[in-house]
C-alpha cells in the first residue's frame, strides 16, 4: 500500500503531447482504500480512440496497485508556438469529461499559457 501511495503522489497531473490536436481523457486514480484520489489528464496524438489512451495509462497505473476510472474525454488543441491550449468536445465511449477540471490542471502545468475550454465540438 505504501508503494501505491508513493506512486500516486509522484504521478504527474498532466501528460499531453507537445503540440497538435489530439484526444484526451480525464482519469481518476485512487488507492484500494479509496482515500487520496487524484484526477489526471492524458492526451496523445497516437490514439485513434479515447479508450486507447485509457487502456494504456490504466494498465501502467494498475501495476502499482491503484484503481482507475475514466471520467470522460474530449479533445485538446495545443498550439505551443502561441502558448495556447483549448479543451473541447467529448468521447463517444466515455462521455464528456469535465473540461473545467481538465483546464485547471492544464493551467497549473502551463502557467504562462492561455488555456480555454468549451463544451462545443467533437
VEXSEMI-61171 format. One record per residue: residue number from 1; z, y, x of N, C-alpha, C in turn; residue in one letter. Coordinates in nm, 3 decimals, padded with zeros to 5 digits, m for minus. Atoms other than C-alpha are relative to their C-alpha. Layout:
n->NUM; n.w->Z; n.v->Y; n.u->X; ca.w->Z; ca.v->Y; ca.u->X; c.w->Z; c.v->Y; c.u->X; res->A
...
***
This chain:
n->1; n.w->00.000; n.v->m00.120; n.u->00.083; ca.w->00.000; ca.v->00.000; ca.u->00.000; c.w->00.000; c.v->00.126; c.u->00.087; res->X
n->2; n.w->m00.005; n.v->m00.117; n.u->m00.088; ca.w->00.078; ca.v->00.240; ca.u->00.286; c.w->m00.138; c.v->00.031; c.u->00.056; res->X
n->3; n.w->00.134; n.v->m00.021; n.u->m00.053; ca.w->m00.270; ca.v->00.187; ca.u->00.429; c.w->m00.089; c.v->00.065; c.u->m00.105; res->X
n->4; n.w->00.081; n.v->m00.056; n.u->00.109; ca.w->m00.427; ca.v->00.262; ca.u->00.090; c.w->00.032; c.v->00.148; c.u->m00.019; res->X
n->5; n.w->m00.038; n.v->m00.140; n.u->00.019; ca.w->m00.230; ca.v->00.586; ca.u->00.055; c.w->m00.046; c.v->00.086; c.u->00.116; res->X
n->6; n.w->00.047; n.v->m00.074; n.u->m00.118; ca.w->m00.318; ca.v->00.691; ca.u->00.409; c.w->m00.152; c.v->00.022; c.u->m00.008; res->X
n->7; n.w->00.145; n.v->m00.012; n.u->00.015; ca.w->m00.688; ca.v->00.622; ca.u->00.346; c.w->m00.033; c.v->00.104; c.u->m00.107; res->X
n->8; n.w->00.022; n.v->m00.095; n.u->00.109; ca.w->m00.671; ca.v->00.816; ca.u->00.018; c.w->00.024; c.v->00.143; c.u->00.047; res->X
n->9; n.w->m00.033; n.v->m00.135; n.u->m00.049; ca.w->m00.509; ca.v->01.115; ca.u->00.191; c.w->m00.109; c.v->00.053; c.u->00.093; res->X
n->10; n.w->00.103; n.v->m00.042; n.u->m00.095; ca.w->m00.785; ca.v->01.121; ca.u->00.454; c.w->m00.141; c.v->00.003; c.u->m00.059; res->X
n->11; n.w->00.130; n.v->00.005; n.u->00.064; ca.w->m01.072; ca.v->01.069; ca.u->00.210; c.w->m00.047; c.v->00.142; c.u->m00.034; res->X
n->12; n.w->00.048; n.v->m00.136; n.u->00.028; ca.w->m01.284; ca.v->01.388; ca.u->00.200; c.w->m00.028; c.v->00.021; c.u->m00.149; res->X
n->13; n.w->00.027; n.v->m00.033; n.u->00.140; ca.w->m01.307; ca.v->01.560; ca.u->m00.139; c.w->m00.149; c.v->00.007; c.u->m00.029; res->X
n->14; n.w->00.144; n.v->m00.021; n.u->00.020; ca.w->m01.678; ca.v->01.626; ca.u->m00.088; c.w->m00.078; c.v->m00.064; c.u->00.114; res->X
n->15; n.w->00.098; n.v->00.047; n.u->m00.097; ca.w->m01.961; ca.v->01.445; ca.u->00.086; c.w->m00.136; c.v->00.003; c.u->m00.071; res->X
n->16; n.w->00.132; n.v->m00.016; n.u->00.060; ca.w->m02.311; ca.v->01.562; ca.u->m00.006; c.w->m00.102; c.v->00.021; c.u->00.111; res->X
n->17; n.w->00.107; n.v->m00.023; n.u->m00.097; ca.w->m02.647; ca.v->01.586; ca.u->00.165; c.w->m00.007; c.v->00.148; c.u->00.037; res->X
n->18; n.w->00.001; n.v->m00.135; n.u->m00.057; ca.w->m02.705; ca.v->01.895; ca.u->00.378; c.w->m00.098; c.v->00.095; c.u->m00.069; res->X
n->19; n.w->00.100; n.v->m00.087; n.u->00.063; ca.w->m03.000; ca.v->02.022; ca.u->00.173; c.w->m00.080; c.v->m00.080; c.u->m00.103; res->X
n->20; n.w->00.089; n.v->00.064; n.u->00.097; ca.w->m03.223; ca.v->01.948; ca.u->m00.126; c.w->00.059; c.v->m00.011; c.u->m00.139; res->X
n->21; n.w->m00.043; n.v->00.027; n.u->00.137; ca.w->m03.194; ca.v->01.837; ca.u->m00.487; c.w->00.026; c.v->m00.149; c.u->m00.010; res->X
n->22; n.w->m00.038; n.v->00.141; n.u->00.003; ca.w->m03.013; ca.v->01.510; ca.u->m00.550; c.w->00.104; c.v->m00.028; c.u->m00.108; res->X
n->23; n.w->m00.099; n.v->00.045; n.u->00.097; ca.w->m02.797; ca.v->01.311; ca.u->m00.788; c.w->00.139; c.v->00.002; c.u->00.064; res->X
n->24; n.w->m00.138; n.v->00.007; n.u->m00.048; ca.w->m02.419; ca.v->01.327; ca.u->m00.762; c.w->00.088; c.v->m00.065; c.u->m00.105; res->X
n->25; n.w->m00.101; n.v->00.054; n.u->00.091; ca.w->m02.116; ca.v->01.155; ca.u->m00.912; c.w->00.137; c.v->00.057; c.u->00.036; res->X
n->26; n.w->m00.140; n.v->m00.039; n.u->m00.015; ca.w->m01.756; ca.v->01.262; ca.u->m00.963; c.w->00.081; c.v->m00.127; c.u->m00.021; res->X
n->27; n.w->m00.072; n.v->00.127; n.u->00.001; ca.w->m01.526; ca.v->00.970; ca.u->m00.884; c.w->00.150; c.v->00.025; c.u->00.012; res->X
n->28; n.w->m00.146; n.v->m00.005; n.u->m00.012; ca.w->m01.151; ca.v->00.934; ca.u->m00.946; c.w->00.043; c.v->m00.121; c.u->00.082; res->X
n->29; n.w->m00.051; n.v->00.105; n.u->m00.089; ca.w->m00.978; ca.v->00.735; ca.u->m00.672; c.w->00.152; c.v->00.003; c.u->m00.010; res->X
n->30; n.w->m00.145; n.v->00.006; n.u->00.008; ca.w->m00.622; ca.v->00.612; ca.u->m00.704; c.w->00.051; c.v->m00.133; c.u->00.053; res->X
n->31; n.w->m00.061; n.v->00.126; n.u->m00.043; ca.w->m00.386; ca.v->00.353; ca.u->m00.562; c.w->00.034; c.v->m00.086; c.u->m00.122; res->X
n->32; n.w->m00.030; n.v->00.088; n.u->00.113; ca.w->m00.296; ca.v->00.050; ca.u->m00.777; c.w->00.118; c.v->00.046; c.u->m00.087; res->X
n->33; n.w->m00.115; n.v->m00.047; n.u->00.080; ca.w->00.030; ca.v->00.217; ca.u->m00.887; c.w->m00.036; c.v->00.119; c.u->m00.088; res->X
n->34; n.w->00.047; n.v->m00.108; n.u->00.086; ca.w->m00.174; ca.v->00.497; ca.u->m01.047; c.w->00.050; c.v->00.138; c.u->00.038; res->X
n->35; n.w->m00.049; n.v->m00.131; n.u->m00.044; ca.w->00.002; ca.v->00.776; ca.u->m00.860; c.w->m00.095; c.v->00.060; c.u->00.102; res->X
n->36; n.w->00.076; n.v->m00.072; n.u->m00.103; ca.w->m00.162; ca.v->01.040; ca.u->m00.642; c.w->m00.151; c.v->m00.019; c.u->m00.011; res->X
n->37; n.w->00.145; n.v->00.013; n.u->00.013; ca.w->m00.512; ca.v->01.014; ca.u->m00.786; c.w->m00.069; c.v->00.122; c.u->00.059; res->X
n->38; n.w->00.080; n.v->m00.105; n.u->m00.064; ca.w->m00.786; ca.v->01.221; ca.u->m00.627; c.w->m00.142; c.v->m00.011; c.u->m00.052; res->X
n->39; n.w->00.140; n.v->m00.001; n.u->00.042; ca.w->m01.128; ca.v->01.323; ca.u->m00.759; c.w->m00.087; c.v->00.041; c.u->00.119; res->X
n->40; n.w->00.089; n.v->m00.029; n.u->m00.112; ca.w->m01.413; ca.v->01.319; ca.u->m00.509; c.w->m00.144; c.v->00.017; c.u->m00.051; res->X
n->41; n.w->00.141; n.v->m00.026; n.u->00.032; ca.w->m01.774; ca.v->01.443; ca.u->m00.521; c.w->m00.086; c.v->m00.065; c.u->00.107; res->X
n->42; n.w->00.094; n.v->00.062; n.u->m00.092; ca.w->m02.052; ca.v->01.238; ca.u->m00.367; c.w->m00.142; c.v->00.019; c.u->m00.052; res->X
n->43; n.w->00.137; n.v->m00.025; n.u->00.042; ca.w->m02.421; ca.v->01.331; ca.u->m00.375; c.w->m00.098; c.v->m00.024; c.u->00.113; res->X
n->44; n.w->00.095; n.v->00.039; n.u->m00.104; ca.w->m02.717; ca.v->01.187; ca.u->m00.186; c.w->m00.142; c.v->m00.011; c.u->m00.055; res->X
n->45; n.w->00.141; n.v->00.006; n.u->00.039; ca.w->m03.095; ca.v->01.214; ca.u->m00.200; c.w->m00.055; c.v->m00.142; c.u->00.003; res->X
n->46; n.w->00.051; n.v->00.138; n.u->m00.009; ca.w->m03.141; ca.v->00.846; ca.u->m00.112; c.w->00.017; c.v->m00.077; c.u->m00.130; res->X
n->47; n.w->m00.032; n.v->00.074; n.u->00.121; ca.w->m03.006; ca.v->00.742; ca.u->m00.452; c.w->m00.106; c.v->00.020; c.u->m00.110; res->X
n->48; n.w->00.091; n.v->m00.008; n.u->00.114; ca.w->m03.258; ca.v->00.660; ca.u->m00.725; c.w->00.078; c.v->00.017; c.u->m00.130; res->X
n->49; n.w->m00.084; n.v->m00.005; n.u->00.119; ca.w->m02.976; ca.v->00.626; ca.u->m00.977; c.w->00.142; c.v->00.043; c.u->00.039; res->X
n->50; n.w->m00.139; n.v->m00.038; n.u->m00.025; ca.w->m02.625; ca.v->00.767; ca.u->m01.008; c.w->00.083; c.v->m00.123; c.u->00.037; res->X
n->51; n.w->m00.074; n.v->00.123; n.u->m00.027; ca.w->m02.498; ca.v->00.408; ca.u->m01.007; c.w->m00.015; c.v->m00.046; c.u->00.145; res->X
n->52; n.w->00.018; n.v->00.036; n.u->m00.141; ca.w->m02.643; ca.v->00.359; ca.u->m00.657; c.w->00.108; c.v->00.067; c.u->00.085; res->X
n->53; n.w->m00.102; n.v->m00.073; n.u->m00.075; ca.w->m02.405; ca.v->00.624; ca.u->m00.525; c.w->00.137; c.v->m00.060; c.u->m00.030; res->X
n->54; n.w->m00.131; n.v->00.053; n.u->00.038; ca.w->m02.107; ca.v->00.495; ca.u->m00.723; c.w->00.023; c.v->m00.139; c.u->00.059; res->X
n->55; n.w->m00.016; n.v->00.136; n.u->m00.051; ca.w->m02.167; ca.v->00.133; ca.u->m00.621; c.w->00.027; c.v->00.001; c.u->00.150; res->X
n->56; n.w->m00.017; n.v->m00.008; n.u->m00.145; ca.w->m02.195; ca.v->00.223; ca.u->m00.252; c.w->00.137; c.v->00.055; c.u->00.038; res->X
n->57; n.w->m00.126; n.v->m00.066; n.u->m00.034; ca.w->m01.895; ca.v->00.457; ca.u->m00.241; c.w->00.120; c.v->m00.083; c.u->m00.047; res->X
n->58; n.w->m00.114; n.v->00.076; n.u->00.053; ca.w->m01.668; ca.v->00.245; ca.u->m00.462; c.w->00.022; c.v->m00.128; c.u->00.079; res->X
n->59; n.w->m00.015; n.v->00.121; n.u->m00.081; ca.w->m01.737; ca.v->m00.068; ca.u->m00.255; c.w->00.078; c.v->00.029; c.u->00.128; res->X
n->60; n.w->m00.070; n.v->m00.039; n.u->m00.122; ca.w->m01.619; ca.v->00.113; ca.u->00.058; c.w->00.148; c.v->00.029; c.u->m00.028; res->X
n->61; n.w->m00.136; n.v->m00.041; n.u->00.034; ca.w->m01.311; ca.v->00.254; ca.u->m00.113; c.w->00.086; c.v->m00.119; c.u->m00.043; res->X
n->62; n.w->m00.075; n.v->00.117; n.u->00.049; ca.w->m01.208; ca.v->m00.073; ca.u->m00.282; c.w->00.045; c.v->m00.091; c.u->00.113; res->X
n->63; n.w->m00.041; n.v->00.078; n.u->m00.118; ca.w->m01.193; ca.v->m00.241; ca.u->00.061; c.w->00.139; c.v->00.042; c.u->00.049; res->X
n->64; n.w->m00.129; n.v->m00.053; n.u->m00.044; ca.w->m00.884; ca.v->m00.025; ca.u->00.120; c.w->00.108; c.v->m00.014; c.u->m00.107; res->X
n->65; n.w->m00.100; n.v->00.027; n.u->00.103; ca.w->m00.704; ca.v->m00.144; ca.u->m00.193; c.w->00.014; c.v->00.109; c.u->m00.105; res->X
n->66; n.w->m00.005; n.v->m00.109; n.u->00.098; ca.w->m00.785; ca.v->00.161; ca.u->m00.406; c.w->m00.087; c.v->m00.032; c.u->m00.120; res->X
n->67; n.w->00.074; n.v->00.018; n.u->00.124; ca.w->m00.920; ca.v->00.179; ca.u->m00.759; c.w->m00.090; c.v->00.121; c.u->m00.021; res->X
n->68; n.w->00.096; n.v->m00.108; n.u->00.024; ca.w->m01.229; ca.v->00.384; ca.u->m00.851; c.w->m00.043; c.v->00.000; c.u->m00.146; res->X
n->69; n.w->00.057; n.v->m00.016; n.u->00.134; ca.w->m01.357; ca.v->00.521; ca.u->m01.179; c.w->m00.101; c.v->00.114; c.u->00.008; res->X
n->70; n.w->00.100; n.v->m00.106; n.u->00.002; ca.w->m01.679; ca.v->00.717; ca.u->m01.221; c.w->00.025; c.v->00.087; c.u->m00.123; res->X
n->71; n.w->m00.029; n.v->m00.094; n.u->00.108; ca.w->m01.603; ca.v->01.027; ca.u->m01.430; c.w->m00.126; c.v->00.065; c.u->m00.055; res->X
n->72; n.w->00.125; n.v->m00.058; n.u->00.046; ca.w->m01.969; ca.v->01.122; ca.u->m01.471; c.w->m00.086; c.v->00.042; c.u->00.117; res->X
n->73; n.w->00.092; n.v->m00.040; n.u->m00.105; ca.w->m02.263; ca.v->01.258; ca.u->m01.283; c.w->m00.084; c.v->00.118; c.u->m00.041; res->X
n->74; n.w->00.091; n.v->m00.111; n.u->00.023; ca.w->m02.531; ca.v->01.521; ca.u->m01.261; c.w->m00.089; c.v->00.014; c.u->00.121; res->X
n->75; n.w->00.085; n.v->m00.029; n.u->m00.116; ca.w->m02.747; ca.v->01.686; ca.u->m01.000; c.w->00.057; c.v->00.120; c.u->00.075; res->X
n->76; n.w->m00.038; n.v->m00.112; n.u->m00.085; ca.w->m02.686; ca.v->01.922; ca.u->m00.713; c.w->m00.127; c.v->00.053; c.u->00.066; res->X
n->77; n.w->00.106; n.v->m00.068; n.u->m00.074; ca.w->m02.935; ca.v->02.174; ca.u->m00.578; c.w->00.068; c.v->00.074; c.u->00.114; res->X
n->78; n.w->m00.066; n.v->m00.056; n.u->m00.118; ca.w->m02.822; ca.v->02.254; ca.u->m00.225; c.w->m00.103; c.v->00.072; c.u->00.086; res->X
n->79; n.w->00.089; n.v->m00.083; n.u->m00.082; ca.w->m03.002; ca.v->02.541; ca.u->m00.052; c.w->00.082; c.v->00.054; c.u->00.117; res->X
n->80; n.w->m00.086; n.v->m00.036; n.u->m00.112; ca.w->m02.831; ca.v->02.556; ca.u->00.286; c.w->m00.043; c.v->00.130; c.u->00.068; res->X
n->81; n.w->00.047; n.v->m00.124; n.u->m00.063; ca.w->m03.052; ca.v->02.838; ca.u->00.421; c.w->00.051; c.v->00.123; c.u->m00.074; res->X
n->82; n.w->m00.049; n.v->m00.113; n.u->00.082; ca.w->m02.947; ca.v->03.065; ca.u->00.132; c.w->00.149; c.v->m00.009; c.u->m00.029; res->X
n->83; n.w->m00.143; n.v->00.024; n.u->00.026; ca.w->m02.592; ca.v->02.922; ca.u->00.123; c.w->00.030; c.v->00.003; c.u->m00.151; res->X
n->84; n.w->m00.017; n.v->00.011; n.u->00.145; ca.w->m02.624; ca.v->02.832; ca.u->m00.244; c.w->00.005; c.v->m00.147; c.u->m00.041; res->X
n->85; n.w->m00.008; n.v->00.133; n.u->00.061; ca.w->m02.522; ca.v->02.523; ca.u->m00.440; c.w->00.007; c.v->00.020; c.u->m00.150; res->X
n->86; n.w->m00.003; n.v->m00.004; n.u->00.146; ca.w->m02.597; ca.v->02.474; ca.u->m00.809; c.w->00.020; c.v->m00.142; c.u->m00.052; res->X
n->87; n.w->m00.034; n.v->00.129; n.u->00.059; ca.w->m02.444; ca.v->02.186; ca.u->m01.007; c.w->m00.043; c.v->00.002; c.u->m00.146; res->X
n->88; n.w->00.051; n.v->00.000; n.u->00.136; ca.w->m02.608; ca.v->02.083; ca.u->m01.334; c.w->m00.035; c.v->m00.142; c.u->m00.044; res->X
n->89; n.w->00.055; n.v->00.124; n.u->00.051; ca.w->m02.738; ca.v->01.804; ca.u->m01.555; c.w->00.104; c.v->m00.106; c.u->m00.033; res->X
n->90; n.w->m00.086; n.v->00.109; n.u->00.041; ca.w->m02.595; ca.v->01.465; ca.u->m01.639; c.w->m00.055; c.v->m00.132; c.u->00.053; res->X
n->91; n.w->00.041; n.v->00.136; n.u->m00.034; ca.w->m02.611; ca.v->01.093; ca.u->m01.566; c.w->m00.021; c.v->m00.077; c.u->m00.130; res->X
n->92; n.w->00.026; n.v->00.080; n.u->00.119; ca.w->m02.771; ca.v->00.870; ca.u->m01.828; c.w->00.104; c.v->m00.113; c.u->m00.009; res->X
n->93; n.w->m00.092; n.v->00.113; n.u->m00.001; ca.w->m02.544; ca.v->00.581; ca.u->m01.725; c.w->00.147; c.v->00.035; c.u->m00.010; res->X
n->94; n.w->m00.142; n.v->m00.036; n.u->m00.007; ca.w->m02.214; ca.v->00.762; ca.u->m01.665; c.w->00.036; c.v->00.121; c.u->m00.086; res->X
n->95; n.w->m00.028; n.v->m00.122; n.u->00.076; ca.w->m02.248; ca.v->01.073; ca.u->m01.881; c.w->00.011; c.v->00.119; c.u->00.093; res->X
n->96; n.w->m00.008; n.v->m00.124; n.u->m00.078; ca.w->m02.197; ca.v->01.429; ca.u->m01.768; c.w->00.137; c.v->00.013; c.u->00.067; res->X
n->97; n.w->m00.124; n.v->m00.028; n.u->m00.072; ca.w->m01.937; ca.v->01.500; ca.u->m01.501; c.w->00.053; c.v->00.135; c.u->m00.044; res->X
n->98; n.w->m00.057; n.v->m00.132; n.u->00.023; ca.w->m01.701; ca.v->01.790; ca.u->m01.544; c.w->m00.046; c.v->00.087; c.u->00.117; res->X
n->99; n.w->00.059; n.v->m00.078; n.u->m00.108; ca.w->m01.913; ca.v->02.030; ca.u->m01.339; c.w->00.096; c.v->00.108; c.u->00.051; res->X
n->100; n.w->m00.097; n.v->m00.100; n.u->m00.044; ca.w->m01.630; ca.v->02.283; ca.u->m01.328; c.w->00.091; c.v->m00.058; c.u->00.109; res->X
n->101; n.w->m00.082; n.v->00.068; n.u->m00.101; ca.w->m01.412; ca.v->02.034; ca.u->m01.136; c.w->m00.081; c.v->m00.019; c.u->00.129; res->X
n->102; n.w->00.086; n.v->00.023; n.u->m00.117; ca.w->m01.701; ca.v->01.942; ca.u->m00.905; c.w->m00.026; c.v->00.130; c.u->00.075; res->X
n->103; n.w->00.029; n.v->m00.130; n.u->m00.061; ca.w->m01.781; ca.v->02.309; ca.u->m00.844; c.w->00.120; c.v->00.053; c.u->00.079; res->X
n->104; n.w->m00.120; n.v->m00.045; n.u->m00.072; ca.w->m01.421; ca.v->02.390; ca.u->m00.746; c.w->00.015; c.v->m00.074; c.u->00.132; res->X
n->105; n.w->m00.008; n.v->00.078; n.u->m00.124; ca.w->m01.425; ca.v->02.109; ca.u->m00.491; c.w->m00.107; c.v->00.043; c.u->00.100; res->X
n->106; n.w->00.107; n.v->m00.048; n.u->m00.088; ca.w->m01.759; ca.v->02.229; ca.u->m00.354; c.w->00.032; c.v->00.137; c.u->00.057; res->X
n->107; n.w->m00.039; n.v->m00.132; n.u->m00.050; ca.w->m01.628; ca.v->02.587; ca.u->m00.328; c.w->00.101; c.v->m00.010; c.u->00.112; res->X
n->108; n.w->m00.101; n.v->00.019; n.u->m00.105; ca.w->m01.334; ca.v->02.463; ca.u->m00.122; c.w->m00.065; c.v->m00.050; c.u->00.129; res->X
n->109; n.w->00.069; n.v->00.056; n.u->m00.116; ca.w->m01.569; ca.v->02.273; ca.u->00.110; c.w->m00.098; c.v->00.100; c.u->00.063; res->X
n->110; n.w->00.099; n.v->m00.099; n.u->m00.044; ca.w->m01.825; ca.v->02.556; ca.u->00.131; c.w->00.045; c.v->00.139; c.u->m00.043; res->X
n->111; n.w->m00.057; n.v->m00.127; n.u->00.046; ca.w->m01.618; ca.v->02.876; ca.u->00.104; c.w->m00.092; c.v->00.121; c.u->00.015; res->X
n->112; n.w->00.091; n.v->m00.113; n.u->m00.021; ca.w->m01.900; ca.v->03.101; ca.u->00.228; c.w->m00.129; c.v->m00.014; c.u->m00.082; res->X
n->113; n.w->00.116; n.v->00.024; n.u->00.087; ca.w->m02.148; ca.v->02.967; ca.u->m00.033; c.w->00.020; c.v->00.062; c.u->m00.138; res->X
n->114; n.w->m00.002; n.v->m00.030; n.u->00.142; ca.w->m02.237; ca.v->03.087; ca.u->m00.379; c.w->m00.018; c.v->m00.134; c.u->m00.072; res->X
n->115; n.w->00.003; n.v->00.128; n.u->00.068; ca.w->m02.153; ca.v->02.781; ca.u->m00.591; c.w->00.007; c.v->00.025; c.u->m00.151; res->X
n->116; n.w->00.006; n.v->m00.022; n.u->00.144; ca.w->m02.254; ca.v->02.780; ca.u->m00.959; c.w->m00.020; c.v->m00.133; c.u->m00.071; res->X
n->117; n.w->00.024; n.v->00.121; n.u->00.078; ca.w->m02.279; ca.v->02.527; ca.u->m01.239; c.w->m00.050; c.v->00.035; c.u->m00.139; res->X
n->118; n.w->00.052; n.v->m00.016; n.u->00.136; ca.w->m02.446; ca.v->02.478; ca.u->m01.576; c.w->m00.003; c.v->m00.139; c.u->m00.065; res->X
n->119; n.w->00.011; n.v->00.128; n.u->00.072; ca.w->m02.439; ca.v->02.208; ca.u->m01.842; c.w->m00.144; c.v->m00.026; c.u->m00.043; res->X
n->120; n.w->00.141; n.v->00.014; n.u->00.038; ca.w->m02.814; ca.v->02.258; ca.u->m01.891; c.w->m00.074; c.v->m00.085; c.u->00.102; res->X
n->121; n.w->00.091; n.v->00.069; n.u->m00.091; ca.w->m03.093; ca.v->02.050; ca.u->m01.742; c.w->00.033; c.v->m00.146; c.u->00.017; res->X
n->122; n.w->m00.017; n.v->00.141; n.u->m00.034; ca.w->m03.135; ca.v->01.694; ca.u->m01.627; c.w->m00.025; c.v->m00.015; c.u->00.145; res->X
***
